[in-house]
């Protein structure tokens, strides 16, 4: 590895040095070639017409977007709805456990955290299939219940929206646990003690001290969970059956089964725009919320 | 509010946490268990008795073995490439101020925030536009793309916290740029580089979305499993999953022990 000798003599933080450019260049080029350029090409493809046999031509066919929204509007709504439900479930399930480990875990803190992160060691798809096995009609949970007559006739969990949301929640829970735990772990217990000494009740101390201080962790967890959850198609495919498909399944099918590349590209862009706008609006709302909270104090 | 209520809260939370862990572990236990299932059909959903035959016939399905090998080699190559590239970029972003730093950071954030589905779809759009055949090289290129950003961000955090005077001291003592990088900077960056590499490996070996869009006929372990869901997943998959799980746990525990001892 050679470095620009002259540039390096400039030392740290000097604008004239060539070194940082040489260091950034390989990654930058790679990301340009395999991230930025593909996105631009997809934007272009999303406005084209044609088919796989005759080729695609640029016709600035904006209808791809309106067609996509018109045809698959319900799938978009379902994806956002499932994403919201699963993200909320993840946050609600993860917070109490992260709280207990951070404040009461004692010496076994990292062991408990490790146990919560165990699913990370199994492939995501395999975990989803194992979850399907748990939920299947004759599986290890529903099978015995059914044999003992504890389930009503025709009771299913698989092929329902609930199955998909539960799978998404199961699959992405570790994403939520980690940032919330990190935020809670950082809180100095003495701050909570101080609030208690000042006659704040247990609930009040939590609501006014712990919860606001841990909000950045929740925010990070929500963003890290919501985007991949709403764009997921594996859970809907494995657990949801044909009636609970999400927009990810549609995009996949339009690419691979129908070779409708322009429409699929338009759908992908619409999804990205929705998710990024959603995350942005959420971040702003939460930012405004905590500012309000600070002003009230 | 003294005495009993003060102790009830944590105790309830403790039970809750253990229940949550049990829920998370349940499907893993099912995966391990059904690797020992003496099933005769392609459906591995009902317990039919204990057997070890799937362990002795682990490599019977040639395409599954190929898929696992593909996953391993792609993860190794993409980790190696993205760790080198990402470390250099992370060092530049953490240590230097330069024009274009904002743009480079934005590119990294984009790679982290963009939904995998959109990245995969856009890569497919590019390969279609240019008529590029999809296969092993395109998968590798894609994996390096999404890994490099995570490595760079991890290393950047470490590089930003380094004391620049150490490097200056080495220069004053007559060390050239390459010597300083090798003997001073790199050892100090090491925890960041190791964390980034680990992240890159895990992301690559578990990826299904982007690989599905860029793979063509090249199949990895997660893709093979995904493809098998319609016809029935054979028990060998459970066995592979169990073995990977065990190896991962052992590596994690060893790494954690070493980190704890160093502290």
Interface residues (C-beta under 8 A of the other chain):
Chain A: X1 X2 X3 X5 X8 X11 X12 X13 X14 X15 X17 X19 X20 X21 X23 X24 X26 X27 X28 X30 X31 X32 X33 X34 X35 X36 X37 X38 X39 X41 X42 X44 X45 X93 X96 X97 X99 X100 X101 X103 X104 X110 X112 X114 X115 X116 X118 X119 X120 X121 X122 X123 X124 X125 X126 X127 X129 X130 X131 X133 X134 X136 X138 X139 X140 X143 X170 X173 X201 X202 X227 X228 X230 X231 X232 X233 X234 X237 X238 X248 X251 X252 X255 X261 X264 X265 X268 X269 X271 X272 X275 X276 X279
Chain B: X1 X5 X6 X9 X10 X13 X14 X16 X17 X20 X21 X23 X24 X25 X26 X27 X28 X30 X31 X34 X44 X45 X46 X47 X85 X86 X88 X89 X91 X92 X93 X95 X96 X97 X98 X99 X100 X101 X104 X107 X108 X110 X111 X113 X114 X115 X116 X117 X118 X119 X121 X122 X123 X124 X125 X126 X128 X129 X141 X142 X144 X145 X148 X149 X152 X164 X167 X168 X171 X177 X178 X181 X202 X205 X206 X208 X209 X212 X213 X221 X222 X225 X226 X229 X233 X237 X238 X241 X244 X245 X248 X249 X252 X256
